Amino acid sequence: MAASGPALLVVPPGADCARHAMVQAWYRDEADDDPRRPHRAQPSRPVSLEQLRRLGVLHWKLDPDKYENDPELEKIRKERNYNWMDIITVSREELPDYEEKLKSFYEEHLHLDEEVRYVLEGSGYFEVRDDKDRWIRILVEKGDLITLPAGSYHRFTLDEQNYIKAMRLFTGQPTWEAHFRPAENLEIRKQYLEFLVQSA
């Protein structure tokens, strides 16, 4: 996969409002028990689509039952240059080394490229840091297409259903390389921090 660079941090107008759908997001509590629980801060502190946009997180709501022949999905892929894809199922039955993989998904890390996932079945949680380094939890469910920007610290876990099937989308050939925190010396991290300043 090609390095993203600053261009991939540009948020196109309307990118997160396909079908006028909302995504559920909230500030995470401080508890360190089972990450598959909702972990909503009390009192609840919901996070809007606009707040996610300012962090570079994009969201679309599509029809996963027609993903093989969906003009909306094809339009997004063309506009964002997502020319590579595969499908992954994360469950105890389908994923080798299931528990070990889940632990690695939930370690805080960043990528040199966007992380793009389209949920076809099931659900889970992505967590991203806000500009004050606080965790925001994003519930992704069937039909959610989400893009996390290159250089942003994040992590993923299943929810209590313990199942998700998702399309992974890339620009170019994927590398699957995670850079665990701290990774402040990476150029893509510096670019992302500059993006946060500009979008504040």
C-alpha positions as CSV (number, residue, x, y, z in Angstrom):
1,M,0.0,0.0,0.0
2,A,1.3,3.4,-0.9
3,A,2.1,5.9,1.8
4,S,-0.8,8.1,2.4
5,G,0.8,11.5,3.0
6,P,-1.1,14.7,3.8
7,A,-3.5,14.3,0.9
8,L,-5.3,11.3,2.5
9,L,-6.0,13.4,5.5
10,V,-8.3,15.7,3.6
11,V,-12.0,15.2,4.6
12,P,-14.2,15.5,1.5
13,P,-17.5,17.3,2.1
14,G,-20.4,15.0,2.8
15,A,-18.2,11.9,3.1
16,D,-19.7,10.9,6.4
17,C,-23.4,11.4,5.6
18,A,-24.3,8.9,2.9
19,R,-27.9,8.0,3.5
20,H,-27.9,10.6,6.3
21,A,-26.9,7.8,8.7
22,M,-25.5,8.3,12.1
23,V,-22.7,6.3,13.8
24,Q,-22.6,5.8,17.5
25,A,-19.5,7.2,19.2
26,W,-18.8,8.2,22.8
27,Y,-15.9,9.0,25.2
28,R,-14.6,5.8,26.8
29,D,-14.6,5.3,30.6
30,E,-11.3,4.6,32.4
31,A,-12.1,1.0,33.3
32,D,-9.6,-1.6,32.2
33,D,-11.8,-4.7,32.4
34,D,-13.2,-6.7,29.4
35,P,-12.8,-4.4,26.4
36,R,-15.8,-6.0,24.7
37,R,-18.2,-4.2,27.1
38,P,-19.5,-0.8,25.9
39,H,-17.3,1.2,28.3
40,R,-19.4,4.4,28.2
41,A,-18.1,7.2,30.4
42,Q,-20.6,8.3,33.1
43,P,-22.3,10.6,32.6
44,S,-22.4,9.7,28.9
45,R,-20.5,11.9,26.6
46,P,-21.6,11.2,23.0
47,V,-19.3,12.2,20.1
48,S,-20.8,13.7,16.9
49,L,-19.9,13.0,13.3
50,E,-18.5,16.5,13.1
51,Q,-16.1,15.8,16.0
52,L,-15.0,12.6,14.2
53,R,-14.5,14.5,11.0
54,R,-12.2,16.9,12.8
55,L,-10.1,13.9,13.7
56,G,-10.0,12.7,10.1
57,V,-12.4,9.8,10.7
58,L,-14.8,9.3,7.9
59,H,-18.0,7.3,7.9
60,W,-20.5,6.1,5.4
61,K,-23.6,3.9,5.8
62,L,-24.1,1.4,2.9
63,D,-26.1,-1.7,2.1
64,P,-23.8,-4.6,2.8
65,D,-26.2,-7.1,1.3
66,K,-25.3,-5.8,-2.2
67,Y,-21.6,-5.1,-1.6
68,E,-20.6,-7.2,-4.7
69,N,-22.5,-4.8,-7.0
70,D,-23.1,-1.6,-5.1
71,P,-22.6,1.7,-7.1
72,E,-22.3,3.7,-3.9
73,L,-19.4,1.5,-2.7
74,E,-17.8,1.6,-6.2
75,K,-18.0,5.4,-6.2
76,I,-16.3,5.7,-2.8
77,R,-13.6,3.2,-3.9
78,K,-12.9,5.2,-7.0
79,E,-12.9,8.6,-5.3
80,R,-10.6,7.3,-2.5
81,N,-8.5,5.1,-4.8
82,Y,-9.3,2.0,-2.7
83,N,-8.2,-0.5,-5.4
84,W,-7.4,-3.5,-3.3
85,M,-9.8,-5.4,-1.0
86,D,-10.3,-8.7,0.9
87,I,-12.8,-9.9,3.4
88,I,-11.8,-11.0,7.0
89,T,-14.0,-12.8,9.6
90,V,-13.0,-12.4,13.2
91,S,-14.5,-15.1,15.4
92,R,-13.3,-17.9,17.5
93,E,-14.3,-20.4,14.8
94,E,-12.9,-18.6,11.8
95,L,-9.7,-16.7,12.9
96,P,-6.5,-18.7,13.8
97,D,-4.9,-17.7,17.1
98,Y,-8.1,-15.9,17.9
99,E,-7.3,-14.6,21.4
100,E,-3.8,-13.6,20.5
101,K,-5.0,-11.7,17.5
102,L,-7.6,-9.9,19.5
103,K,-5.0,-8.8,22.0
104,S,-2.8,-7.5,19.2
105,F,-5.7,-5.6,17.6
106,Y,-6.3,-3.9,20.9
107,E,-2.8,-2.7,21.4
108,E,-2.6,1.1,20.6
109,H,-0.9,1.6,17.3
110,L,-0.9,3.6,14.0
111,H,-0.3,2.8,10.4
112,L,1.5,4.6,7.5
113,D,-1.8,4.4,5.5
114,E,-5.5,4.7,6.2
115,E,-7.3,1.8,7.9
116,V,-10.5,1.2,6.0
117,R,-13.1,-1.3,7.1
118,Y,-16.6,-2.0,5.8
119,V,-18.7,-4.2,8.2
120,L,-20.7,-6.8,6.3
121,E,-21.9,-8.7,9.4
122,G,-21.5,-8.5,13.1
123,S,-20.1,-5.5,15.1
124,G,-17.2,-4.2,17.1
125,Y,-15.5,-1.1,18.5
126,F,-12.8,1.1,17.1
127,E,-11.2,3.5,19.5
128,V,-9.3,6.6,18.4
129,R,-7.6,9.4,20.3
130,D,-9.0,12.9,20.3
131,D,-6.7,16.0,20.1
132,K,-6.3,15.9,23.9
133,D,-5.3,12.2,23.8
134,R,-8.6,10.9,25.2
135,W,-10.2,7.7,23.9
136,I,-13.3,7.9,21.8
137,R,-15.1,4.6,21.2
138,I,-16.9,4.1,17.9
139,L,-19.4,1.3,17.4
140,V,-19.2,-0.2,14.0
141,E,-22.1,-2.4,12.8
142,K,-23.5,-4.0,9.7
143,G,-23.4,-1.4,6.9
144,D,-20.8,0.9,8.4
145,L,-17.8,1.9,6.3
146,I,-15.2,3.7,8.4
147,T,-11.8,5.2,7.5
148,L,-9.2,6.0,10.2
149,P,-6.5,8.4,9.0
150,A,-2.9,7.4,8.6
151,G,-0.8,8.5,11.6
152,S,-3.7,8.3,14.1
153,Y,-3.4,6.1,17.2
154,H,-6.2,3.6,17.4
155,R,-7.2,0.1,18.4
156,F,-10.0,-2.4,17.7
157,T,-12.0,-5.0,19.7
158,L,-15.0,-7.1,19.1
159,D,-18.1,-6.5,21.2
160,E,-19.9,-9.1,23.3
161,Q,-21.2,-10.8,20.2
162,N,-17.6,-11.9,19.5
163,Y,-18.1,-11.8,15.7
164,I,-17.5,-9.5,12.8
165,K,-17.1,-9.9,9.1
166,A,-15.6,-7.0,7.3
167,M,-14.1,-5.9,4.0
168,R,-10.6,-4.4,4.2
169,L,-9.9,-1.7,1.6
170,F,-6.5,-0.4,0.6
171,T,-4.7,1.9,-1.8
172,G,-2.1,-0.2,-3.6
173,Q,-0.7,-3.4,-2.0
174,P,-1.3,-3.8,1.7
175,T,1.6,-4.0,4.1
176,W,-0.3,-4.8,7.4
177,E,2.4,-3.1,9.4
178,A,1.4,-1.6,12.7
179,H,3.6,0.9,14.6
180,F,2.9,0.7,18.3
181,R,2.9,3.7,20.5
182,P,5.2,5.6,20.9
183,A,5.8,6.4,17.3
184,E,6.1,10.2,17.4
185,N,9.2,10.1,15.3
186,L,7.4,8.9,12.2
187,E,6.7,11.5,9.5
188,I,3.1,10.4,9.1
189,R,2.5,11.0,12.8
190,K,3.9,14.5,12.5
191,Q,1.6,15.1,9.4
192,Y,-1.4,13.9,11.4
193,L,-0.7,16.1,14.3
194,E,-0.4,19.1,11.9
195,F,-3.8,18.0,10.5
196,L,-5.3,18.2,14.0
197,V,-4.0,21.7,14.5
198,Q,-5.4,22.8,11.1
199,S,-8.8,21.2,11.7
200,A,-9.3,22.4,15.3
